Structure formats: C-alpha cells, structure tokens
C-alpha cells in the first residue's frame, strides 16, 4: 500500500523497527490526564500522554528508547515513494 520495498521481515542487515514491551505494565502517565508541553515553533503548546511499559524501541538496530528514556539516537530515515 505504501510502496515500501524489502520490508516486513527481521533479517540481518535489513532495516527494521522493533518494540519490546511488558504487556502487564502497558499504560499511560499520568493515567487520566494529559501533560502540556511548549515545544512547538513559536513556543506554542500541545497535549501529550506519555507511555509506560515499553522496555525498548529499536530503530535499524539502534536503541532509541530504553525503559522509557530517550537514548538520543536517531537512526531512522525518511522514506519517499518506497525508496530508502
């Protein structure tokens, strides 16, 4: 549908995004409210709901989140027309 090529399998040397989570601990923080952050251009605000229960988010073999904390890694790439 999106025209992505060579995707959909975990194979050595191929790009992949993997999420490792604990099903028993999945939820949001805070449970019933949103946080307000002022990180948009011009100091504008948006509402966010943070997640809990995610152990790892791995993009192209590099952890981007570990136990809910950002690692600073940004290994993803923008795909255009199924290429990239």
C-alpha positions in Angstrom: 0.0 0.0 0.0 2.8 2.4 0.9 5.1 1.1 -1.8 7.8 0.1 0.6 10.3 -2.4 -0.8 12.3 -5.0 1.0 10.3 -4.6 4.3 8.3 -6.8 6.6 10.9 -9.3 7.8 13.6 -9.3 10.5 16.7 -10.2 8.6 20.3 -9.5 9.3 21.4 -6.3 7.5 17.9 -5.2 6.7 16.2 -2.1 8.2 13.7 -2.8 11.0 11.9 -1.2 13.8 11.3 -3.4 16.9 9.2 -2.6 20.0 9.8 -4.7 23.1 7.1 -4.2 25.8 5.7 -5.7 29.0 2.0 -6.3 28.3 1.2 -6.3 32.1 2.7 -2.8 32.5 1.4 -1.0 29.4 -0.4 2.2 30.2 -0.1 6.0 30.2 1.4 8.5 32.6 -0.5 10.3 34.1 -3.3 7.8 34.0 -6.2 10.1 33.3 -4.7 13.4 32.3 -2.5 15.0 29.6 0.7 16.9 30.1 1.1 20.2 28.3 4.4 20.9 26.6 5.6 24.1 24.9 7.9 22.6 22.3 6.3 23.7 19.0 7.7 26.6 16.9 6.9 30.0 18.4 6.6 28.5 21.9 3.2 27.0 21.0 1.8 24.2 23.1 0.4 20.7 22.6 -1.0 18.0 24.8 0.9 14.7 25.3 0.2 11.5 27.1 3.3 9.6 27.9 3.5 5.8 27.8 4.8 3.2 30.3 5.6 -0.4 29.9 7.9 -0.1 26.9 11.3 -1.8 27.5 13.0 -1.0 24.2 12.3 0.7 20.9 14.9 -0.2 18.4 15.2 1.5 15.0 17.6 0.0 12.4 19.5 -1.9 15.1 20.0 1.0 17.5 18.0 1.6 20.7 16.1 4.9 20.6 14.3 4.3 23.9 15.4 2.1 26.9 13.0 1.7 29.8 11.0 4.7 28.6 14.0 7.0 28.4 15.3 8.5 25.1 18.8 7.5 24.2 19.4 10.4 21.8 19.9 8.0 18.8 18.1 9.0 15.6 18.9 6.2 13.1 15.6 6.4 11.2 15.4 7.7 7.6 12.6 9.4 5.7 11.2 7.1 3.0 9.8 8.6 -0.2 7.9 6.7 -2.7 9.0 3.3 -1.2 12.7 4.2 -1.6 15.2 4.5 1.2 
